[in-house]
Amino acid sequence: MTTCSGPQAPSVAGAAERARTAAARTAAAVCLPGHEPARPLAHATTAAGQVLVLVPADGEVARAVEERADLSALLMVSDRAPVPLRDPVRATLWLSGWLTAVPPADRTAAALAFAEVRPEGALLDVGGAAALLRLDLAEVVLREGGGCTEVSPAGFAAARPDPLAAVEAGVLQHLERDHPDVLAALRSRVAVGPGEVVRPLGVDRFGYRLRVERPGGHRDVRVPFPRPLTCPGQLRAATSRLLCALRAGLARRD
């Protein structure tokens, strides 16, 4: 069992939703007993909650699965901030269980389910240069802010990623590059001490997250929307309402 110590990071969303959101990130490694960690070609958690891993057919992972059915394995996924930060890893997800090859009769359905959530050109090579594997989960552990939360495999499968996950990177990069006025308004909600710098960290259906970097460490704060969003199309209007409220608050203080 994967264990960690430290306080659990506070969050608005449930742990299963946060785990499914982290699972949607691309940076990952497959860890097998007796082997060095290997980067897959891609991985995906399907809409039904099945974890699939795409690896080179001639690589160590595919060979190990051929040699032993139900191979114990760990898929480690890193959730990295989409803007440069001193400590860019926001969360790490450990998905552990048993790795098996998807049977030939099931490959087409599995590849389509994979492509539905993550279109990858390498899926066209399944059965040739690429092997499609299934990870049957035994344990799901999410590490955030120095603490760990265990999520049941059934809870992980039933949850859905945050609806803004697919657009978050572009939104934050655009925000940092082109809208210093918006960042300044968001920063107005944060008490900043000497030597501290406020950076964008994330945005989800509950609001914006900011990273306050200071010498020797950091802290994360949230600037919430008035109500949770349900789709990316609501983000522009929700941000406008939030900024109006923040600027009105600043005007009253002045």
PALOKOL-194883 format. One line per 4 residues: number of its first residue (from 1); for each residue x, y, z of N, C-alpha, C, O. Coordinates in steps of 0.05 Angstrom, whole numbers, plus 32768, in hexadecimal, padded with zeros to 4 digits. Each point is the difference from the previous one (the first is absolute). Layout:
NUM) X,Y,Z,X,Y,Z,X,Y,Z,X,Y,Z ~ ...;
REM end
This chain:
1) 8011,7FE8,8000,7FEF,8018,8000,8011,8019,8000,8014,8001,800F ~ 7FE5,8012,7FE1,800F,8019,7FFF,7FF7,8012,8017,7FE9,8003,8005 ~ 802B,8007,800A,7FFA,8011,8017,8010,8019,7FFF,8015,8001,7FF4 ~ 7FE1,8014,8018,800E,8019,8003,7FF7,800D,801A,7FEB,7FFA,800B;
5) 8026,8018,7FFE,7FF9,800E,8019,7FFC,801E,7FF9,8006,8008,7FEA ~ 7FEF,8006,8029,7FFC,801D,7FFC,7FE3,8007,7FFF,7FEF,7FEE,7FFC ~ 800A,802B,8008,7FE4,8008,8000,7FF4,7FFE,7FE5,800D,8005,7FEC ~ 7FD9,7FF4,8013,7FF2,7FFF,7FE6,7FFC,801D,7FF6,7FF9,8012,8010;
9) 800B,7FF2,7FD6,7FFB,801A,7FF5,7FE3,8006,7FFE,7FF0,7FEF,7FF6 ~ 8006,8028,8014,7FE4,8006,7FFE,7FF8,8005,7FE3,8010,800C,7FF1 ~ 7FD9,7FEC,8008,7FF6,8004,7FE5,7FE2,8000,8000,7FF3,7FF3,8011 ~ 8001,801B,7FDC,7FE3,8001,7FFF,7FF4,7FE7,7FF4,7FEE,7FF4,800B;
13) 801E,8003,7FDF,7FF6,7FE8,7FF3,8006,7FE7,8010,8013,8000,8010 ~ 7FDE,7FEB,7FEC,8005,7FE7,800D,8019,7FF3,7FF6,800A,8006,7FEA ~ 8002,7FE8,8026,8019,7FF3,7FF9,7FFE,7FF0,7FE7,8012,7FFF,7FF0 ~ 7FD7,7FF3,800C,7FFD,7FF0,7FE7,8000,8012,7FE7,800C,7FF8,7FEC;
17) 7FE7,801F,8016,8000,8012,7FE9,801C,800B,7FFB,8009,8001,7FE9 ~ 8005,8006,802C,801C,800A,7FFD,8012,7FEA,7FF4,8011,8006,7FF0 ~ 7FEA,7FE1,8019,8011,7FEA,7FF5,7FFA,7FFC,7FE3,8013,7FFC,7FF0 ~ 7FD4,8005,8008,7FF9,7FFD,7FE3,800B,8017,7FF0,8008,7FFD,7FE9;
21) 7FF9,801B,8023,800C,8017,7FF2,801D,7FFC,7FFC,800B,8006,7FEA ~ 8003,7FF1,802B,801D,7FFB,7FFE,8005,7FEA,7FEC,8014,8001,7FF1 ~ 7FDB,7FEB,800E,8004,7FE9,7FED,7FFF,8009,7FE3,800B,7FF3,7FEF ~ 7FE8,8024,800C,7FFE,800A,7FE4,801A,800E,7FF7,8002,8006,7FE8;
25) 8011,7FFE,802A,8019,800D,7FF7,8011,7FEC,7FF0,7FFD,7FE8,8002 ~ 8016,8023,7FEF,800F,7FEF,7FED,801A,7FF4,800C,8009,7FEB,7FF7 ~ 8004,8023,801C,801A,7FF7,800A,7FFC,7FE7,8012,7FF2,8002,8014 ~ 801A,7FE8,7FE4,7FFB,7FE7,800F,8018,7FED,7FFD,8011,8003,7FEE;
29) 7FF0,7FEA,8024,8015,7FEB,7FFF,7FF3,7FE6,8009,7FEF,8000,8012 ~ 8019,7FEA,7FE2,7FF7,7FE5,8008,8016,7FF3,800F,8017,7FFF,7FF7 ~ 7FE3,7FF7,8021,8014,7FF4,8012,7FF8,7FE2,8003,7FEA,7FFA,8009 ~ 8029,7FF5,7FF1,7FFD,7FE3,8003,8015,7FF5,8013,8016,800A,8000;
33) 7FE4,7FE1,800F,8014,7FF5,8012,8018,7FF6,7FF0,7FFD,7FF2,7FEC ~ 801B,8016,801D,8019,7FF7,7FF3,8007,800F,7FE6,8013,7FF8,7FF3 ~ 7FDE,801D,8007,8005,8010,7FE7,8003,801D,8007,7FF4,800A,8014 ~ 801B,8005,7FDC,8001,801D,8002,7FE5,800C,7FF7,7FF3,7FF5,7FEE;
37) 8005,8021,801E,7FE8,800D,7FF7,8001,8007,7FE2,8015,8008,7FF6 ~ 7FD5,7FF4,7FFC,7FFF,8005,7FE3,7FE9,8013,7FF9,7FEB,7FFE,800C ~ 801A,8013,7FE1,7FEB,8013,7FF8,7FEF,7FF2,7FEB,800B,7FF6,7FEC ~ 7FDB,800A,8018,7FEE,7FF4,7FEB,7FFE,8013,7FE8,8007,8018,8002;
41) 7FEF,7FDE,7FE8,7FFA,8011,7FE9,7FE9,8013,8008,8000,8017,7FF7 ~ 7FED,7FDF,8018,7FEA,8010,8009,7FF0,7FEF,8014,8004,7FE7,8002 ~ 7FEB,8026,800D,7FEF,7FF1,8013,7FE5,800F,8000,7FFF,8018,7FF9 ~ 7FEC,7FDA,8010,7FE6,800D,8001,7FEF,7FF2,8014,8002,7FE8,8004;
45) 7FEC,8027,8009,7FEB,7FF4,8010,7FE6,8005,7FF0,7FF8,8017,7FFD ~ 7FFB,7FD4,7FFB,7FE9,8003,7FEE,7FE8,800B,800F,8001,8003,8019 ~ 7FEA,8004,7FD9,7FE8,800B,800C,7FF4,7FED,8015,7FF4,8008,8013 ~ 8011,7FDE,7FE8,7FF6,7FEC,8013,8012,7FFB,8017,7FFA,7FF0,8012;
49) 801D,801E,7FEF,8013,7FFD,8016,8015,7FEB,7FFC,800E,7FF9,8014 ~ 7FF5,7FFB,7FD5,8014,7FEC,7FFB,801B,800D,7FF9,8000,8012,7FEF ~ 8015,7FE6,801D,801B,800B,7FFB,800D,7FF0,7FEA,8004,7FE7,8003 ~ 8004,8026,7FE8,800D,7FF3,7FE9,801B,800D,7FFC,8004,8018,8004;
53) 8010,7FD8,7FF4,801B,8009,7FFC,800A,7FF7,7FE5,7FFE,7FE8,7FF9 ~ 800D,802A,7FF8,800B,7FFB,7FE5,801E,8000,8002,800C,8014,8009 ~ 8001,7FD6,7FEF,801D,7FFD,8003,800C,7FF5,7FE6,7FF1,7FF4,7FF0 ~ 8029,8010,800B,800C,7FF3,7FE8,7FFE,7FE2,8002,8006,7FF4,8015;
57) 7FF3,8000,7FD5,7FFD,7FE2,8000,801A,7FF2,8005,8000,7FE9,8009 ~ 8017,8024,7FF0,801A,7FF2,8004,800E,800A,8019,8018,7FFB,8003 ~ 7FDA,8013,800F,800C,800B,8018,7FFF,7FED,8017,7FF3,7FEB,7FFF ~ 801A,801C,8017,8001,7FEF,8018,7FE5,7FFB,800C,7FFA,7FEA,8009;
61) 7FF5,802A,7FF8,7FE6,7FFD,800C,7FEF,7FEB,7FF1,7FF4,7FEF,800D ~ 800B,8014,7FD9,7FF0,7FED,7FF0,800B,7FE3,8003,7FF1,7FED,8002 ~ 802A,8011,7FFE,800C,7FE5,8003,7FFA,7FF4,801B,7FFA,7FE8,8002 ~ 8007,8029,8013,7FFA,7FF6,801B,7FE3,7FF6,8002,7FFB,7FEC,800E;
65) 7FF3,8022,7FE6,7FE4,7FF8,8000,7FFC,7FE6,7FF1,7FF0,7FEF,8008 ~ 801F,800D,7FE2,7FFE,7FE7,7FF1,800A,7FE9,8010,7FF5,7FE9,7FFE ~ 801F,801B,8013,800C,7FEB,800F,7FF0,7FF8,8018,8003,7FE9,800A ~ 7FEC,8029,8000,7FF2,7FFB,8019,7FE4,800D,8000,7FFE,8018,7FFD;
69) 7FEE,7FD8,8005,7FE4,800A,8001,7FFB,800F,801B,800C,7FF8,8014 ~ 7FE4,801C,7FEB,7FF9,800F,8019,8018,800A,800E,8004,7FFA,8018 ~ 800D,8014,7FDA,8019,800B,800B,7FFA,8017,8012,7FF2,8013,7FF9 ~ 801A,7FED,801F,7FFD,8016,8013,800E,8019,7FF4,8016,7FFE,7FF7;
73) 7FDC,8019,800A,800B,8017,7FF3,7FF6,8019,800E,7FEB,8000,800E ~ 8023,8016,7FEE,7FF9,801A,800A,8002,8015,7FE9,8015,8001,7FF3 ~ 7FD6,800D,8009,8000,8017,7FED,8001,8019,8011,7FED,8006,800F ~ 8028,800A,7FEE,8003,8018,800F,7FFC,8018,7FED,800E,8002,7FEC;
77) 7FDF,800F,801A,7FF9,8017,7FEF,8006,801A,8010,7FF8,8003,8017 ~ 8016,800F,7FDB,8006,801A,800D,7FEF,8016,7FF5,7FFD,8003,7FE7 ~ 7FF7,800C,802B,7FF0,8018,7FF8,8012,8018,8003,8005,8009,8016 ~ 8004,8002,7FD4,8012,8016,8000,7FF2,801A,7FF8,7FEF,8000,7FEE;
81) 8018,8016,801F,7FF4,801A,7FF9,8007,8007,7FE3,8017,7FFA,7FF8 ~ 7FD7,8012,7FF9,8006,8006,7FE4,800F,801A,7FFD,8005,8008,7FE9 ~ 8003,8005,802C,8012,8018,7FFF,8019,7FFA,8011,7FFE,7FF0,8012 ~ 8018,801D,7FE8,8019,7FFB,800E,7FFE,8007,801E,7FF9,8017,8006;
85) 800C,7FD6,800B,8000,8005,801D,8019,7FF3,800B,800C,7FEE,7FF4 ~ 7FFD,801C,8023,8017,7FF4,800D,7FFB,7FE3,8007,8012,7FEF,7FFD ~ 7FD6,800A,800C,7FF8,7FE5,8005,7FE8,7FFA,7FEF,7FE9,8005,8009 ~ 801A,7FF0,7FDF,7FEA,7FFF,7FED,7FEC,7FE9,8006,7FEA,8000,7FF5;
89) 801E,7FEC,801B,7FEE,7FE8,8004,7FEB,8007,8014,8005,8005,8018 ~ 7FE2,7FFC,7FDF,7FE9,8006,8011,7FF6,7FE8,800E,7FF6,8002,8017 ~ 800C,7FE7,7FDC,7FF6,7FE7,800C,800D,7FE8,7FF2,800A,8003,7FE9 ~ 7FF7,7FE7,8025,800A,7FE7,7FF5,7FEB,7FEA,8006,7FF7,7FFE,8016;
93) 8002,7FF3,7FD5,7FEC,7FEB,8003,800E,7FE5,7FFC,800E,7FFC,7FEC ~ 7FED,7FF2,8027,800A,7FE4,7FFE,7FE8,7FEE,7FFA,7FEE,7FFE,8011 ~ 8013,7FF5,7FD8,7FEB,7FEC,7FF9,800E,7FE5,7FFF,8010,7FFA,7FEE ~ 7FE9,7FF5,8025,800E,7FE6,8002,7FEC,7FE9,7FFD,7FE8,8003,8007;
97) 8021,7FE7,7FED,7FEF,7FE9,7FFC,800E,7FEC,7FEF,8018,7FFB,8003 ~ 7FD9,7FF9,7FEA,800A,7FEA,7FF0,7FFE,8007,7FE2,7FEB,8008,7FF7 ~ 802B,7FF5,7FFC,8002,8008,7FE4,7FFE,7FE8,7FEE,800E,7FEC,8003 ~ 7FE0,8015,7FE9,7FFC,7FEB,7FED,7FFD,800C,7FE4,7FF9,8017,7FFD;
101) 800C,7FD9,7FEF,7FFC,8008,7FE4,7FE2,7FFF,7FFA,7FF2,7FEE,8008 ~ 8005,8027,7FEA,7FE4,7FFF,7FF6,7FFE,7FEA,7FEB,800F,8001,7FEC ~ 7FDE,7FEC,8017,7FFE,7FEB,7FEC,7FF9,800B,7FE4,7FF3,8014,7FFE ~ 8017,7FDE,7FED,7FFB,8009,7FE5,7FE2,8006,7FFA,7FFA,8013,7FF2;
105) 7FF4,7FDD,8019,7FE4,8004,7FFB,7FF5,801A,800C,7FEC,800A,7FF7 ~ 8022,8000,801D,7FF7,8018,800E,800F,8019,7FF8,7FFA,8016,800A ~ 801A,7FE7,7FE5,8012,8017,7FFA,7FF1,8017,7FF3,8005,8017,8008 ~ 7FEA,7FE4,7FE5,7FF3,8016,7FF2,7FEF,8010,8014,8001,8019,8000;
109) 7FEF,7FDA,8010,7FEF,800E,8013,8011,800F,8014,7FF9,8017,8008 ~ 801D,7FDD,8002,8011,800D,8013,800E,8018,7FF4,8002,8015,800C ~ 8007,7FE9,7FDB,800E,8016,7FF3,7FEC,8017,7FFB,8008,8017,8003 ~ 7FDF,7FE3,7FF6,7FEC,8015,7FFC,7FFA,800E,801B,7FFD,8019,8000;
113) 8001,7FD8,8016,7FFC,800C,801A,8017,8011,8008,7FFD,8016,800C ~ 801B,7FE2,7FEE,8019,800F,8005,7FFF,801A,7FF0,8004,8016,800B ~ 7FF6,7FE8,7FDB,8000,8018,7FEE,7FEB,8014,8008,8003,8018,7FFB ~ 7FE7,7FDE,8011,7FEA,8012,8008,800A,8015,8014,7FF7,8017,8000;
117) 801B,7FE1,8012,800A,8012,8014,801C,800B,7FFA,8007,8015,800A ~ 8008,7FDC,7FE6,801B,800A,7FF8,8007,7FF5,7FE4,800B,7FEA,7FFE ~ 7FEF,8025,7FED,8008,7FF7,7FE5,801E,7FFF,7FFE,800E,8014,8005 ~ 7FFC,7FD5,7FF3,801D,7FFD,7FFC,8006,7FF2,7FE6,7FF3,7FEB,7FFA;
121) 801F,801F,7FF7,8007,7FF4,7FE6,800B,7FE3,8004,7FFB,7FF0,7FEE ~ 8012,800B,8028,800C,7FE5,8005,7FEA,7FEB,8003,8006,7FE8,7FFE ~ 7FE1,801F,8007,7FEB,7FED,8001,7FFC,7FF1,7FE5,7FF7,7FE9,7FFF ~ 8011,8024,7FEC,7FFE,7FF4,7FE5,8014,7FE9,7FFD,7FFE,7FEF,7FEE;
125) 8016,8010,8024,8015,7FEB,7FFF,7FFA,7FE9,8012,8011,7FED,8002 ~ 7FD9,8013,800D,7FF9,7FEA,8012,7FFE,7FE6,7FF0,7FF2,7FFF,7FEC ~ 801B,7FED,801E,8002,7FE6,7FF2,8018,7FFE,7FEF,8007,7FEB,7FF6 ~ 8008,802C,8006,8018,8000,7FF1,8017,800B,8012,800B,7FF1,8011;
129) 7FFC,8029,7FEB,8016,800B,800F,7FF8,8008,801C,8011,8005,8011 ~ 7FD5,7FFB,7FF5,7FF7,8008,801B,7FEF,7FEA,800C,7FF2,7FF2,7FF2 ~ 8010,800C,8029,7FF0,7FED,800F,7FED,800F,8012,8008,8013,800D ~ 7FDF,7FE4,7FF5,7FEC,800D,8011,7FFC,7FEE,8018,7FF8,7FE9,7FFE;
133) 800D,8023,801A,7FFE,7FF1,8019,7FEA,800B,8011,7FF8,8017,7FFE ~ 7FFD,7FD8,8014,7FEB,8007,8013,800C,7FFE,801C,800C,7FEC,8007 ~ 7FEF,8029,8009,8008,7FFF,801C,7FE7,7FFD,8012,7FF0,8013,8002 ~ 800D,7FD6,8009,7FEA,7FFB,8013,8008,8009,801B,8012,7FF6,800D;
137) 7FDF,801F,7FFD,8009,800E,8018,7FFC,7FF0,801A,7FEB,7FF4,8004 ~ 8029,800E,800D,7FFD,7FF6,801C,8002,8017,8013,7FF4,7FFF,8016 ~ 801A,8017,7FE3,8004,8016,8012,8004,801A,7FF1,800D,8000,7FEB ~ 7FE7,8015,801F,8003,801B,7FF5,8008,8013,8016,7FF2,8002,8014;
141) 8025,800B,7FE9,800A,8013,8015,8007,801A,7FF2,800F,8001,7FEC ~ 7FE7,8015,801F,8005,801B,7FF6,8010,800F,8014,7FF9,8003,8017 ~ 801E,8007,7FE0,8011,8011,8012,7FFE,801D,7FF7,8005,8006,7FE9 ~ 7FF4,800B,802A,7FFE,801D,7FFB,800B,800F,8018,7FFA,7FF9,8017;
145) 8017,801B,7FE4,8008,8011,8015,800E,7FF3,8017,7FFE,8009,8017 ~ 8010,7FE0,7FE4,800E,7FF2,8016,7FEF,7FEC,800E,800B,7FF1,8011 ~ 7FDB,800C,7FE9,7FEF,7FEC,800D,7FF4,7FED,7FEB,8000,8006,7FE8 ~ 7FF6,7FE4,8021,7FF5,7FEC,7FEF,7FE3,7FF9,8007,7FF8,8001,8017;
149) 7FF8,7FF9,7FD4,7FE5,7FF7,8004,7FFC,7FE7,7FEF,8008,7FFE,7FE9 ~ 7FEC,7FED,8024,7FFA,7FE7,7FF1,7FE4,8001,7FF6,7FED,8008,800E ~ 8010,7FF1,7FD9,7FE6,7FFF,7FF3,7FF9,7FE3,7FF8,8012,7FF2,7FF7 ~ 7FD6,8006,800E,7FF9,7FE4,7FF8,7FFF,7FFE,7FE2,7FF9,8013,7FF2;
153) 800F,7FD6,8003,7FFF,7FFC,7FE3,7FE4,8005,7FF5,7FFD,800B,7FEA ~ 7FEE,7FED,8024,7FE5,8005,7FF7,7FF9,801D,8000,7FF3,800A,7FED ~ 8016,8005,8027,7FFB,801D,8001,800F,800E,7FEA,7FF6,8013,7FF4 ~ 8023,7FE4,8006,800F,800C,7FEA,7FF2,7FFB,7FE6,7FFE,8013,7FF0;
157) 7FF9,7FD5,800B,7FF2,7FFA,7FE7,7FE7,800F,7FFC,7FF9,8008,7FEA ~ 7FF8,7FFD,802C,7FE6,800E,7FFE,8003,801E,7FFD,7FEE,800D,7FF7 ~ 8029,7FFE,8012,8004,801D,8000,8005,800A,7FE3,8005,7FF0,7FEE ~ 7FF9,802A,800F,8006,800D,7FE6,8016,8015,8005,8001,800D,8015;
161) 8010,7FF8,7FD7,8014,8016,8002,7FF2,801B,8002,7FE9,8003,7FF8 ~ 8025,8010,8013,7FF6,801C,8001,7FF9,8008,7FE3,8010,7FFC,7FEE ~ 7FD9,8011,800E,7FF8,8007,7FE4,8013,8014,7FF3,7FFF,8003,7FE7 ~ 8011,800C,8028,8012,8013,7FF4,801C,7FF5,7FFB,8012,800E,7FF6;
165) 7FF2,7FD8,8010,801B,7FF5,7FFE,800C,8002,7FE4,8018,8006,7FFD ~ 7FD8,7FF7,7FEF,800A,8000,7FE4,8009,801B,7FF7,8011,8003,7FEE ~ 7FE3,8013,801D,8006,801B,7FF7,8012,800F,8014,8009,8016,7FFA ~ 7FFD,7FDE,801D,800F,800E,8015,801A,800B,7FF7,8007,8017,8005;
169) 8009,7FD8,7FED,801B,8009,7FF8,7FFF,8019,7FEF,800F,8013,8005 ~ 7FE1,7FED,7FE6,7FFE,8017,7FEF,7FF6,8019,800E,8009,8016,7FFB ~ 7FE4,7FE6,8017,7FF5,8017,800F,8016,800C,8012,8003,8019,7FFF ~ 800C,7FD7,800F,8014,800B,8012,8017,800D,7FF1,800B,8015,8008;
173) 7FFE,7FDE,7FE2,8016,800B,7FF0,7FF7,801B,7FF4,8010,8013,8000 ~ 7FD8,7FEF,7FF6,7FF6,8019,7FF5,7FFE,8015,8016,8006,8017,7FFB ~ 7FF1,7FE1,801C,7FFD,8012,8017,801B,800C,8007,8002,8018,8004 ~ 8012,7FD7,7FFF,801A,800A,8009,800E,8011,7FEA,800D,8013,8006;
177) 7FEF,7FE6,7FE1,800D,800D,7FEA,7FF3,801B,7FF8,800E,8013,7FFA ~ 7FD7,7FED,8007,7FF2,8017,7FF4,7FEF,8010,8013,7FF6,8015,7FF8 ~ 8006,7FE2,8020,7FED,800E,8011,800B,8005,801C,7FF6,7FF5,8014 ~ 801F,801C,7FEE,800A,8007,801B,7FEB,800E,8011,8002,7FFF,8019;
181) 7FEA,800F,7FDA,7FEB,800D,8010,7FEF,7FEC,800E,7FF7,8005,8017 ~ 8003,7FE4,7FDC,7FF0,7FEC,800D,800F,7FF3,8017,7FF5,7FFC,8016 ~ 8024,7FFF,7FE6,8011,7FF5,8016,8001,8013,8017,7FFF,7FF8,8017 ~ 8004,8022,7FE3,8001,8014,8016,7FE6,8000,8010,8001,8002,8018;
185) 7FE8,7FFB,7FDA,7FE7,7FFF,800E,7FFE,7FE7,8012,7FF6,8002,8016 ~ 8012,7FE7,7FDF,8000,7FE8,8010,8012,8001,8018,7FFA,7FF7,8015 ~ 801D,8016,7FE7,8014,8003,8015,7FF5,8012,8017,8009,7FFE,8016 ~ 7FE3,8013,7FE3,7FF6,8012,8015,7FF3,7FF1,8017,7FFC,800B,8015;
189) 7FFD,7FDB,7FE6,7FF3,7FF0,8015,8015,7FF2,8012,7FF9,7FF3,8013 ~ 8021,8011,7FE7,8015,7FF1,800D,8011,8013,8011,8009,8015,7FF7 ~ 7FFB,7FE4,8022,8012,800F,8012,801D,7FF7,7FF9,8007,7FE9,8004 ~ 8008,802A,7FF1,801B,7FFA,7FF7,8014,800D,8012,7FFF,8018,8005;
193) 8014,7FD8,8005,8015,800B,8011,8019,8007,7FF1,8001,7FFC,7FE8 ~ 8013,800F,8026,8019,8008,7FF3,800E,7FE8,7FF2,8002,7FEB,800C ~ 8006,8019,7FDC,800E,7FEB,7FF1,7FEF,7FEB,7FF4,800A,7FED,7FF4 ~ 7FDB,8016,800E,7FEE,7FEC,7FF5,7FF6,8009,7FE4,7FFC,8017,7FFB;
197) 8002,7FD5,7FF4,7FF7,8004,7FE4,7FE8,7FEF,7FFB,8000,7FE8,8006 ~ 7FEB,8023,7FEE,7FE7,7FF2,7FFA,7FFF,7FF8,7FE3,8004,8011,7FEE ~ 7FF8,7FD5,800D,7FFF,7FF6,7FE4,7FE6,7FF0,7FFC,7FF4,7FF7,8014 ~ 8002,8007,7FD3,7FE9,7FEF,7FFB,8007,7FE3,8003,8016,7FF7,7FF7;
201) 7FD9,7FF9,8016,8006,7FE4,8005,7FEC,7FEE,7FF2,8008,7FEB,7FF5 ~ 7FDE,801C,800B,7FEC,7FEF,7FF4,7FE6,800E,7FFE,7FFB,8015,800C ~ 7FF3,7FDF,7FE5,7FE4,8009,7FFF,7FEF,7FE7,7FFC,8006,7FEF,7FF0 ~ 7FE5,800F,8020,7FED,7FEA,7FFE,7FE4,800A,8003,7FFC,8018,8000;
205) 7FF1,7FD6,8003,7FE4,8009,8000,7FF9,8011,8019,7FEB,800D,8001 ~ 8027,7FF2,8013,7FFA,800F,8019,800E,801C,8000,7FF8,8011,8011 ~ 801B,7FF4,7FDE,800E,8019,8000,801D,7FFF,7FF8,8009,7FEB,7FF6 ~ 8005,802B,800E,801C,8001,7FFA,8011,7FF8,8018,7FF8,8005,8017;
209) 801F,7FEF,7FE3,8013,7FFA,8016,801A,8010,7FFA,8009,8002,7FE9 ~ 8002,8009,802C,8019,8010,7FFD,8016,7FF4,8012,7FFA,7FF5,8015 ~ 801E,800C,7FE1,8017,7FF7,800F,800F,8018,800B,8008,8012,7FF0 ~ 7FFC,7FF0,802A,800F,8015,800C,801C,7FF5,8007,8003,7FF0,8013;
213) 8011,8017,7FDD,801B,7FF7,8004,800F,8012,8012,7FFE,8019,7FFD ~ 8010,7FDC,8016,8010,800F,8012,801B,7FF2,8004,8002,7FE9,7FF9 ~ 8012,8025,8010,801A,7FF3,8004,7FFD,7FE8,8012,7FF7,8002,8017 ~ 8011,7FE7,7FDE,7FFF,7FE7,8011,7FE6,7FF2,8000,7FFD,7FEC,800E;
217) 7FEF,801C,7FE2,7FE7,7FF1,8000,7FEA,800E,7FF0,8006,8013,7FF1 ~ 7FE2,7FE4,8013,7FE9,800C,7FF2,7FE6,7FF9,800E,8000,7FEE,8011 ~ 7FEB,8020,7FE8,7FE5,7FF9,8009,7FED,8005,7FE9,8005,8010,7FEF ~ 7FE5,7FE1,8011,7FEC,8002,7FEB,7FE6,800B,800B,7FF8,7FF8,8016;
221) 7FFB,8019,7FDB,7FE7,800C,8009,7FEC,7FFF,7FE9,8008,7FFD,7FE8 ~ 7FDF,8004,801E,7FEA,7FFE,7FED,7FF0,801A,7FFF,7FFA,800C,8015 ~ 7FFF,7FFD,7FD3,7FEE,8017,7FFD,7FE7,7FF4,7FF3,8000,7FFA,7FE8 ~ 7FEA,8002,8027,7FEA,7FF0,7FF6,7FEC,800F,7FEE,7FFD,8019,8003;
225) 7FF7,7FD9,7FEB,7FE9,800A,7FF1,7FE8,8002,8013,7FFF,7FF1,8014 ~ 7FED,801F,7FE6,7FE8,8001,8011,7FF2,7FE5,8001,7FF4,7FF9,8015 ~ 800D,7FF8,7FD6,7FF4,7FE5,7FFF,8010,7FEF,7FED,800C,800A,7FED ~ 7FF5,7FDB,8018,8010,7FEE,7FEF,7FF6,8001,7FE3,7FE8,8003,7FFB;
229) 802B,7FF9,7FF2,7FF9,7FFF,7FE4,7FFA,7FE3,7FF8,8007,7FED,800E ~ 7FEB,8010,7FDC,7FFA,7FE5,7FF6,800D,7FFB,7FE5,8000,7FE9,7FF7 ~ 800A,802B,7FFB,800D,7FFC,7FE6,8013,8017,7FFA,7FFD,8016,800C ~ 8016,7FE6,7FE2,8013,8015,7FFA,7FF3,8019,7FF4,800B,8016,8003;
233) 7FDE,7FE7,7FF0,7FF3,8017,7FF4,7FF7,8015,8015,7FFA,8017,7FF8 ~ 8005,7FE2,8021,7FF7,8012,8015,8018,8010,800B,7FFC,8012,8011 ~ 801C,7FE7,7FE8,8018,800C,800D,8002,801E,7FFB,8006,800F,8013 ~ 7FF6,7FFA,7FD5,8004,801D,7FFA,7FED,8011,8011,8009,8013,800C;
237) 7FDD,7FE5,7FF4,7FED,8010,800F,8006,7FFF,801E,7FFD,8014,800E ~ 800A,7FD4,7FFC,8006,7FFD,801C,8019,8011,8008,8000,800C,8016 ~ 8014,7FF4,7FD9,8018,8011,8005,7FF9,801D,8001,8009,800F,8011 ~ 7FE6,7FFA,7FDC,7FF8,801C,7FFF,7FF1,8008,8019,8005,8015,800C;
241) 7FE9,7FDA,7FFE,7FF1,8006,8018,8013,8001,8018,7FFD,8011,8012 ~ 8016,7FDC,7FEF,8013,8000,8016,8011,8019,8000,8004,800C,8015 ~ 8006,7FFC,7FD4,8011,8018,7FFE,7FF0,8019,8008,800B,8012,800D ~ 7FDC,7FEF,7FEB,7FEF,8018,8007,7FFE,8001,801F,8002,8016,800C;
245) 7FF9,7FD3,8000,7FFE,8000,801E,801A,8008,800D,8000,800F,8014 ~ 8016,7FE7,7FE2,801A,8006,800C,8006,801D,7FFD,800A,800D,8013 ~ 7FF2,7FFF,7FD5,8006,801C,7FFB,7FED,8012,8010,8009,8015,800A ~ 7FDE,7FE3,7FFA,7FEE,800F,8011,8009,8000,801C,7FFE,8015,800E;
249) 800D,7FD4,7FFB,800A,7FFF,801B,8018,8012,8004,8003,800D,8015 ~ 800F,7FF4,7FD7,8017,8012,8001,7FF7,801D,8001,800C,8010,800E ~ 7FE0,7FF7,7FE2,7FF6,801C,7FFF,7FF5,8008,801B,8004,8016,8009 ~ 7FEE,7FD7,8004,7FF5,8007,801B,8016,8004,8014,7FFD,8011,8012;
253) 8018,7FDF,7FEC,8016,8004,8013,800F,801A,7FFC,800B,800C,8012 ~ 7FF6,7FFC,7FD4,800D,801A,7FFA,7FEF,8017,8009,8008,8017,7FFD;
REM end
